[in-house]
Amino acid sequence: MKAIVTGAAGFIGSHLSAHLLEHGDEVVGIDCFTDYYDPRRKEANIAALRGYDNFTLHRLDLLTAPLTTLFESADVVYHLAGQPGVRGSWGEEFVPYVNRNVLATQRVLEAARDVSLWKVVYASSSSVYGNAETYPTTEDLRPQPVSPYGVTKLAAEHLCELYRVTAGVATVSLRFFTVYGPRQRPDMAFSRLVDAALSGKPFLLYGDGEQSRDFTYVGDLVTGLRQAALSPWTGVANIGGGSRTTMNEVIDIISRLAHPIDVVRLPVQRGDVRHTAADTSVARDGFGYTPHVLLEDGLAKMVDAARLVFAVDQV
Ligand SMILES: NC(=O)c1ccc[n+]([C@@H]2O[C@H](COP(=O)([O-])OP(=O)(O)OC[C@H]3O[C@@H](n4cnc5c(N)ncnc54)[C@H](O)[C@@H]3O)[C@@H](O)[C@H]2O)c1
């Protein structure tokens, strides 16, 4: 299997690339190393991949790169590149969200239409649901995003469905529910919590901590991505971790695994949803997705990995 991974240097893209390489797939990564967070972290993310003979990386922007040529010999495109982050998507900052999430996806789909790919797997988001009316949430609930980020992820998902139905591009859109694990993006809550626990710096908690999320371990997610790519199944499916936990509970677990955390409580932020919970039966029945990693175990892996980085930084 020859796979293109867009966003290969990012948090999820680097884990996915490693997973594919471990399974013997050839991986062609595409990433333009945006400065949404320190690009040196992205260099570090892909450092381990450079040891594989069947890994190549192209530093290209999906908005301008000649994608058809790159896609010609591929079997699958995992389209993970994008502009993440709910809170920063308001106001003037909306422009990169439209460019990197909507326009870039349209270019990927146009190129996919020109060649004969087995599958395009798109990284959608639970943010498309907004404040869902029912939990666990099923895919047939009407999406009502409450952030500009969620609107762009939904627009790109609609593009995937449009090209699937009208142009015969075999797309799968997977709605990821908050993904965590080693190398998680530095703006995400778990990453900031682990950093606070190890450094003693305060952790800024938005809201009362009773907001809950369906947290998905990155190892479970990348297994599901490959399963979705290999199967003949197409369409839209949730990918969750199988348990719903509040931020206050997560703070307790990380405090136990590392050190007590100094929590500074701040008002809830615009665009943050109160709860998320995934019904994953479509993914289970469609391509065999089953999450295995319990939150406490996944957090322990994250803390262990961060400890190593922290120790190196202290030297
Ligand atoms: N992390 C989560 O919990 C989560 C949840 C739902 C959906 N997602 C989606 O999953 C995907 C990956 O998320 P992540 O957390 O790994 O983010 P990330 O920022 O770590 O990775 C995204 C990568 O895409 C690259 N990129 C952005 N625009 C590009 C372009 N035009 N051309 C080439 N490269 C480009 C960036 O440089 C970055 O390395 C995103 O599409 C995100 O919206 C993530």
The ligand as a MOL file (V3000), in Angstrom:
LIG
                    3D

  0  0  0     0  0            999 V3000
M  V30 BEGIN CTAB
M  V30 COUNTS 44 48 0 0 0
M  V30 BEGIN ATOM
M  V30 1 N -6.0600 16.7200 17.5370 0
M  V30 2 C -7.3710 16.5200 17.6610 0
M  V30 3 O -7.9030 16.2460 18.7440 0
M  V30 4 C -8.2680 16.6340 16.4400 0
M  V30 5 C -9.6510 16.4620 16.6030 0
M  V30 6 C -10.4750 16.5490 15.4860 0
M  V30 7 C -9.9410 16.7620 14.2300 0
M  V30 8 N -8.5900 16.9440 14.0990 0 CHG=1
M  V30 9 C -8.0590 17.1750 12.7630 0
M  V30 10 O -6.9650 16.2940 12.5430 0
M  V30 11 C -5.9800 16.9080 11.7340 0
M  V30 12 C -4.6070 16.8270 12.3980 0
M  V30 13 O -4.6710 17.4920 13.6550 0
M  V30 14 P -3.3820 17.6440 14.5950 0
M  V30 15 O -3.8890 17.8020 15.9780 0
M  V30 16 O -2.4110 16.5840 14.2630 0 CHG=-1
M  V30 17 O -2.8360 19.0720 14.0900 0
M  V30 18 P -1.3430 19.5560 13.7260 0
M  V30 19 O -1.4240 21.0380 13.6070 0
M  V30 20 O -0.3650 18.9950 14.6760 0
M  V30 21 O -1.0960 18.9180 12.2860 0
M  V30 22 C -1.5690 19.5040 11.0920 0
M  V30 23 C -0.3870 19.6000 10.1210 0
M  V30 24 O -0.8740 20.0870 8.8720 0
M  V30 25 C 0.1220 20.9350 8.3070 0
M  V30 26 N -0.5480 21.8100 7.3300 0
M  V30 27 C -1.5410 22.7110 7.5900 0
M  V30 28 N -1.9260 23.3070 6.4420 0
M  V30 29 C -1.1780 22.7670 5.4550 0
M  V30 30 C -1.1220 22.9590 4.0460 0
M  V30 31 N -1.9090 23.8610 3.4180 0
M  V30 32 N -0.2370 22.2320 3.3290 0
M  V30 33 C 0.5850 21.3220 3.9350 0
M  V30 34 N 0.5790 21.1020 5.2680 0
M  V30 35 C -0.2990 21.8120 6.0180 0
M  V30 36 C 0.7060 21.6740 9.5110 0
M  V30 37 O 2.0110 22.1890 9.2530 0
M  V30 38 C 0.7030 20.5830 10.5750 0
M  V30 39 O 1.9490 19.9300 10.6700 0
M  V30 40 C -6.4590 18.3400 11.4780 0
M  V30 41 O -7.0950 18.3920 10.2190 0
M  V30 42 C -7.4750 18.5730 12.5870 0
M  V30 43 O -8.4740 19.5180 12.2040 0
M  V30 44 C -7.7430 16.8870 15.1760 0
M  V30 END ATOM
M  V30 BEGIN BOND
M  V30 1 1 1 2
M  V30 2 2 2 3
M  V30 3 1 2 4
M  V30 4 1 4 5
M  V30 5 2 4 44
M  V30 6 2 5 6
M  V30 7 1 6 7
M  V30 8 2 7 8
M  V30 9 1 8 9
M  V30 10 1 8 44
M  V30 11 1 9 10
M  V30 12 1 9 42
M  V30 13 1 10 11
M  V30 14 1 11 12
M  V30 15 1 11 40
M  V30 16 1 12 13
M  V30 17 1 13 14
M  V30 18 2 14 15
M  V30 19 1 14 16
M  V30 20 1 14 17
M  V30 21 1 17 18
M  V30 22 2 18 19
M  V30 23 1 18 20
M  V30 24 1 18 21
M  V30 25 1 21 22
M  V30 26 1 22 23
M  V30 27 1 23 24
M  V30 28 1 23 38
M  V30 29 1 24 25
M  V30 30 1 25 26
M  V30 31 1 25 36
M  V30 32 1 26 27
M  V30 33 1 26 35
M  V30 34 2 27 28
M  V30 35 1 28 29
M  V30 36 1 29 30
M  V30 37 2 29 35
M  V30 38 1 30 31
M  V30 39 2 30 32
M  V30 40 1 32 33
M  V30 41 2 33 34
M  V30 42 1 34 35
M  V30 43 1 36 37
M  V30 44 1 36 38
M  V30 45 1 38 39
M  V30 46 1 40 41
M  V30 47 1 40 42
M  V30 48 1 42 43
M  V30 END BOND
M  V30 END CTAB
M  END
